[in-house]
Each structure stands twice: as structure tokens, then as C-alpha cells.
Amino acid sequence: MFCWDFSPVDSILVLMCLWEKAFKAAEEHDQLHLKFCYHQHAKYCCGLGNIKDAISSFEKAGTHALMVPRILIDLKLPDDLRKYVLEKRDKKLTVWWASFCESIGNHDEASEQFALAGDFVGVVRIACNRGDLPTASDVVLQSGDAAAAFQLASFFERIGKIHDAIQFYINSGVIKHAIRLCKRHSEESNVLMSLAMESDSDSLVLESASFFYEKGDFNKAAELFNKGGQTAKALSIWIASEQSHDIIRRIVTSITGEVSQTDVEICSSHLIKNGMYEEAVVLLLRGPDTLCNAVQLCVDHDIQVTENTLSLVMKRIASMSNGKDKKEKSNEILMELGKLCERQGQYVLGCKAYTKAGDQIRAMKSLLQSGDVLSITSYALVSRVEENYVLAASYLQRSLVWKNDEKITTSIIQLYTLGKAFGELAHFFEVCSDMEIDEYGDYEKALTATEETKKALIKLTAGSQVP
């Protein structure tokens, strides 16, 4: 379907001053040019001195905020303009009127109109120029306007009220300006420290850290380097400045990512020199190529192995390069760690270390020392190693807890059966038979146990598999 372009028609009707036809054509066929028609009509009315109709058309055209004040000022009708502005309550018009009042020195009216328009920057600017700083401060604090706070902060900076300037820069959210002033004025160093610790910007934090370091305030510098992610640098500063072990310990334990090899070597040597072996181990476990050193330090100084220590060791092993000797080297490390756990009485952790090293039998022997019946039974079943079945069953039998717990008795029978230890199973049934007679006088159960003994011996003799 063919569409006519009515814009030339509108233009012709406007040039001919056929306004009603121009409005009708634009409304029905060319809405895009409707405001253009009204604006041209307003200008036409101005030329005729018909101000009322001109204002009405400017409003329909959406250009009244710019044109109406211009016309009324040109006609020297400020009272009519003020009345028009107050009636319309249009924000743009109100701001224009406020700015006009400010330009002619009518500050009371300007301040009032800026406030009505919600332009708190204007209110603060006028208050500052009049020297009414308490009012400016109240406006900023009550409105919470960031731009107004920045305006006031800039004024305070110009007149040398640095502390107030810093506070209002903080209110405006422009922290970098607050930090800039703090760095220039040493008396505000505590404020700088507080700002840097609360900042989410690593660049600002590290910039502040460098500032304190250059000033010789190593404690604050180290705190900020640590917050900014340069933990190793923070640690080296604290060690060099001989800070308390508690602070150093807190920093070391807060490390989460990998630390460079150089930083690890420098800082760990300082820690070892100061007898802080546990902290040195934690740091060595964060280095890219210091895992062996960490484990050896644990062994040499009997450092308590924890769940976290074993977890960090496993992470370092996982990140090792895939060379021919990776498996051999990692297993050697884990075996050494497992032995240390056993010496320390950490039998469950020893079991985990041996298991990761692939030595499940050694892992079971470590776990047996823990005396945890449930864990021993579960590990034997999960490992699926015949020797572990027998080890677990023998331990449970020796512990004598089975005499008062049928579930454990059942577990012993199951484990001996899975381990194909039919000789041990036959002996166990014989012990059960004797117990039923000696302790309970239950010959029926004793007979049942004797029958099971015979079955076990038959399987042992025949070497048959469990059905």
C-alpha cells in the first residue's frame, strides 16, 4: 500500500499560515511534525504580540521551558514570568528561574526555587557564596545528594577546611579526592587508613599502602598491602619490623591464593629463623615449588598435621606438572606425611594420606589404631582389599566388643568371608561356640556355631569360593 509523505504539505500550510489545516493534517497524517507546527505557530503569535496564544502553542510544542522565559524577559515582564513558573511547577522552568534570580542577586528567591526543583547543588552553591556554611551542611546531610556534597567539599577545600572537605568528599562517594587530601595532610592519616580499609578498590588500597610505607608507618602499610592482595609483601614488612607473632600468624593463615616462589623463599626463611615453623609450613604450602620443603619441615619439627594441611598438600600435588616422576614423588610425600600423622596419633589423617598414596593396607593399619569400629568396618568394605577385610575382622574380634553387639559379630563374619579367611572364620565360630556354653549355657546356639565352624573348615579344605 502506497504511503503519502505529508511533511511537505505541513510545511506549505505553515508557510501559508493556514494553522488549523496544518494542525489537522499533522494530527491525522504526520504526528512527527505536529510539534513543529505548534512551535512555528507560537513564533507567529509572538510576532503579532499575541503572547497568551504563543505560550499555549509553545507548551504544546514542548519548548516552553526554553522559549517562554526568553519571551517574557525580552518583554521585560519578570513578574509574569515568576507567576508562570510558580503555576506550572515544571522542574526545568523552576531551575531556569532560580538560575536567573541567582544571576541578578536575588539569592533568597533563587535558593527557594532551587529547593523546590530538588536542585540541592544550587542551594548549596548559594549558601556557600553567602558564607552560610551551617545551612549548606544541613542541606547536604538532610538531602543525601552526592553532587551537593561534592560541591560543598570542593568549597571547604578552597577555603582550607581540610577535615570538613574530607568528610563531605566521603559523603559524595568520591573517595579518591578524600584520600588525596589525607595524603597531603599528615594529621589526617588515621582517616586515610580507615578509608583504605573500607575501600573496595585494590588500586586505592595499594596506593595508600605505598604512601604509609614511604612515610615509615610499616604497620599500616603492611595491613593495607595484605588487604590489597600483596600478602607476601605485607608479611615481609611485618617480619622485618619485628611485629608480634600473633599478627604474623594471622596474616599467614589469611593467605588463600598462590604466592610467588621468591616471596615464599624470602618470607619462609624469615619465619624459620624466628622459630615460627607452623607459619612457615603454611606459607611453603602456598608456593609453586616448595611442597617437599613444607613436608620436610613438618617432619623435622614435628609440626601438627591438620585436615587443612592435608588438603593444601593435595592441592599442591594436583597442580604439579605431569612428569614421569610425578606419581612417584607425590606418593613419597604422602607416605612421609602419613608416617608423621601416625607418630602424632592422627590415625584417621594418616589413613587418608596413605590412601591418597595408593597404599590401602598401610592406611587400614593406621586406621586400626584409632579404635573407631564404624570407620574401620566402613573403610574395609570400601577399599575392597582382601587383606583389609581380614585385618578389620581380626581387630574387631580382638576388641571383644562383638560379645555384646550382634551387629559387630555379623560384620566379623562378613569381613572374614569376603577376605576368604575361612581358617580365621572357623576359629571365630569355635570361640562363639565356647562362649555360648561357658557364659550363657546356650547349647543350641553353641551347636549352630559348631555347624558353621564345620562349613568354614570344609571351604578352607576344598578351597571353594563363597556361594
N, C-alpha and C positions, 0 to 999 in steps of 0.2 A: 504494500500500500504506500502510495507516494505521500510524503510529509512536507508541508509547506514551511519555509523558514520565514516567520513573521517579524524577525528583528528589523529588517529594512522598513517594513510597514510601520512599526512602532516609531522608528527614527523619523520617518516622514511626518507622521501625525504629531510628534513632538515639535518638529520644526514649524509646522503649520499652527501650533498652539491649539490643536483640537484635543484638549486634555481628556475629556470624558471618553472619547473614542479610543484614545491611546491607552487609557486605563483598562477599558473593556477588552480591547484586543490583547493586551498583555495578560490580563487575568484569565481569558479563555484559551489563548493560544501560545503565550510566551511568558510564563511565570518568571523566567530567568531575568527578564528585563523590566519587570514590574517596579522594582525599587529604583531602577534607573529613571523610569518615567516620573515617579514621585519626587525624586531628587531634582530633576530638571524643572518640575512644576514649582517646587519650593523656591528655586532660584528665580524663576519667572515672577512669582509673587513678591519676592524681595524687591525686584526691580520696580514693581508697581507700588511698593510701600505697604503691601498687604501682609503685615508681619504675622498676624494670627494664623492665616491660611498657610503661610510659609512654614511656620513652626509645626503645624499639623502634618504637612507633607514631609518635612524633614524627619519627623517621628516615624511616619510610615516607611520612609526610605531607610531608617535605621542609622541615619547620620546626624541625629540631633545632638549627640554628646559633643561633637566637634563643631557643628555649624551654628547651633542656636547661641552658645556663648559668644561666638565670634560676631554674630549679627547684632546681638544686644549690646555688646561692648562698643562696636562701631557706632551704634546709635546712641551711645552714652546713656544706657538705661540699666545701670548696675542694680537698682532696686528691683526692677522687673526680673532681672536675671536671678537675683537671690531668691525671689518668690518662686520663680520657675523651678529652680534647683530643689528647694525645700518641698515643693509639691510633688515632684517626680520621684524623689528618693532613689535616683539612679546612681549607682556607685561611681561610674566614670564621670558623670556630671558633678557629683559631690567632690571627688578628688580634684577635678579641674577648678571648681570654685574655691576649694581650700587652698590650692596652689596659688590662685590669683590673689586671694586675701593675704597670703604669706608674702607675695611679691610687693604688695602695696603697704606692708607693715601692719596689717590688721591681724596680729598674732592670736588674739583670743578667739576670733571667729574662725581663723584657719585651723587652730588646734581642735576646736569643737567639731568642725566639719570633717577633719581627718579622722577623728574618733568615730563619728557616725558612719564613715565609709569603711571603718576597720583598717585604716592605713596607719598602723602604730609607728611605722618608721617616720612618717611625717610628724606625728605627735611628739615623738622623742627628739627629733631634729629641732623642732621649735623650742621645746623645753631646754635643750642643751644651749641653744643660741641665746636664750634668755637667762641662762645661768641657774635654772631651776632643776638641779640635778636630783634632788629627792623625788620630785614628781616624775622625772624621766625614769628613775629606777623603779618606782612603783608601777608605772605603766608596763615596763618590760616584765616585771615579776608577775603581775596580775594577768597580762595577756599571754605570756609564754611565747611571744612572737620572736623567732630566731633572728629575723632580719633586723628587728628593732634592737635586740640585744647586741648584735654586731655593730649597729650604728652607735649605740651608747659606749660600747667597749672601745671603738675607734676614737671617740671623743675623749674618754678617760686617758687613753694612751697619749693623745696630743697634748693634754694639759699636765701630764706627768704623774697621774694617779695610777701607778702600775698595778698595784694589788687589785683595785676595782676593775681595771681593764682586763686582767687575767680572769677574774670571776665571771665577767659578762661575756668574754670570748668563750669560756666554758659553756655558759648558758646558750650561746648561739650555735654551739656544736662545732665551731671551727677550732679544734684543739691545737692544730699546728701553730696558730698565732699565739695561743696561750703558752705553749711550750717555747716558742721563740722568745717571748718576753721573760719567761722564767730563766732561760739560759743567759740572757743579758744581765739579769739582776740576781746576784748570788743569794740575796736574802729570801728569794722565793724557791730555793732548791727543794724544800720539803713538798711544795705544791707540784713542782716538776716530777718528783718521784711518784707522788700519788697519781698524777695524770698518766704517766708512763705505765704504771702498774695496771691502770684501768683501761688503757687503750687496747684496741683490737688490731692496730696497725703494727706489724713487725718492724717496718722501716722506722716509724717514730720511736718505738721502744729501743731499737738498737742505736738510733741517733742519740737518744738520751743516755744510753749506757756508755757510749763513747765520750759524751760530754763529762760524765762523772769520773770516768777513768782518767781523762786528761787533767781533771781537777784534783786527782789523788784520792777521791772518795771511793775506794775499791769495794767496800761492802755494797753500796748502792749499785755500782757498776756491775758487779757480779750478779746481783739479784735480777737486773734488767737483761743482762746477756742470757741468763738462764731462761727468763720469760720469752725472750726473742728467739729462742731455739738454739742459741750457741752455748749449750750446756758445758761442753768441754772447756771453752774459754772461761766461763764463769767458775768452773771447778779449779782451773789452773790459777785464777786470781785469788780464790779463797785459800788455796794451799800455800801460795807464795806469801800471802798476808797473814798466814798462821791463824786462820779463824778456828773457832771451836769445832771439834769433831762432830758435834750434833748437826751443825749447819752443813758441813761437807757430806755427812751421811744422808741428810735429807735431799740434797741435790743429786747425789749419785742414784738414790732409789727413785728419783723422779724422771730419770732418763728413760725414754721409750723407744727412740729410733736408733739407727746405727751411728756410731761415732767414727770419725776418720782414724786411720791407723796411727798417724802421727800424734793426734791428740790422746789416743788411748795409751800409747807408749810413754808419752811425757807425764800424763796425769797418773797413770798406774804406778810409775816409778816413784813419784812423789808420795803416793798413798802407802806403798810398801815401805818406803824409807821412814814414814811416820807410824808404822805399825798398824795401819788400817787395812788389814788383809781382806776382810769381808767386803769392804767397799771396792778394793782393787779387783776382786773376783767379779763383782757386778759389772764394773767398767770393762774388764777384759772380755767378758761375755758379750759386750756390745761392739767389740772391734771386729773388722772383717777377717782378720787372720791371727787371732790371739786366743782361740779356743783351747788349744793344748796348754798354753801358759796358764789359763784360768783354772783348768782341772788340776794341773800340777801344783798350783798354789794352794788349792783346796786340800790336796794330799799332804803337802809339806807342812801346812799349818793347821791341819785338822779342822778346816772350816766347815761348819754345819751345812749339810746339803738340805735344801728345801724343795718343795714342789716347784716353786718358781725357778730355782736353779736348774733343775732337770728340764723344765720347759724351755728355758733360754738355751741350754745345751742342744736340745733337739732342733731348735730354730736355726742355730748356727750350723749344725750338721746339714740341715736341709738346704742351706744357702751355699754350702761348699761346692766348688767346681767338680764336675763329673769326670774325674780322672780315674785311671786304673786302680789306684790305691785308695780311693775314697772310702769304699766299704770297709777295707781292712783297717784304715786309720780311724774311721768313726767307731767301729766295733771295739777297737783297742781303747779309745777314750771312754766309751760307755762301760766297758768291763772294769776299767780302773775306777770309775765313778761308783759302780755297783759294789766293789770291794770296800770303798770308803764308807758307803751307806751301811754296809753290814757292820763295819767296825764301830760305827756311831749308833748302832741299834735301830737304824732306819730301814727295817727289813722290807717293808712294803715298797719304799722308793728303790731299794736295791733290786727287788723283783722287777720293777718297771725298767730299770736300767739294763739288767741282764736280758730281759725280753726284747728290748729295742736292739740289743746287740745280737739277738738271734740264739742265745743260749737259754732255752726254756727250762732245762733241767737245773742249771745253776739258779735260775730265777725261782723255781719251786723250792729248792733247798733254802734260799734266803727267806721265802715266804713262810716256810715251816717254822722258822724261828720266831715269827710274830705271834704264833699261837691263835691266830684268827681262823677258827674252824670253818666258818662260812666262806671266807676268802680262799682258803686252801682248797676246799671242795670245788668251788666255782672255777678257780684257775686250772685245776687238774682237768676238769671236764672241757674247758675252753681250749686248753693247749693241745688236747688230743695226742699226747705223747704217752706211750705205754709205761715208760719208766715213771712218769709223773703220776699216773694212776696208782701205781704200786707205792710210791713214796707217800702220797697223800693218805692212802688206806692204812699203811703201816703206822703213820703218825697218829691217825685217829684211833687206831687200835691201842697204841701205847698210851695215849692220853687217858684211857679208861672212861672218858665221858660217855662212851657209847652204852655203857651198862644201864644208864638211866634215861637214855634217849633213843627210841626206836628209829627215828629218822636218821640219826648218825649210823646206827647199825646197818640200816638199809644202804646208806651211802658207802660204807666199808665194803659190803658185799658187791655193790655195783662197780666200785672202783677196782677191786681185785679181779672181778670178772672181765672188765674192759681191758685191764692190763694183762690178762691171760696168766695171772699168777695163781694157778689152781692149787699149788702146794701150800701157799700162804692162805688161800681161801679155805682149804681143808683144815689147816691148823686153827683158823679163826672159828670155824664151826665146832671144832673139838673143844675149844675154850668156852664157846657158848653152851655146849652140852654140859660141861663140867660145872659151869656157873648155875645152870638151871637146877642141877641136882644139889650142889653144895649150899647155894644161897636161898633157893626157893623151894627145893624139893619137888619140882615140877618135872616128873619123869616123862610125861607125854611130850613136852617141849624139848626135853633132852633127846628123846628118841628121834624127833623131827630133825634136830640139828645133826644127829649122828648120820641120818639118812643123807643129808646134804653133804656131809663130810665124805661119804662114800662116793657120791656123784662127782664131787670135785676131784677125788683121787682117781676115779675112772677116766675123767677128762685129762688129768695130768699124765696118766699112764698111756692112754691112747693118743695123746697129743691132738685131740679133736678141737674143732672150733666151737665156740658158743653158738647154740642154735638160735 
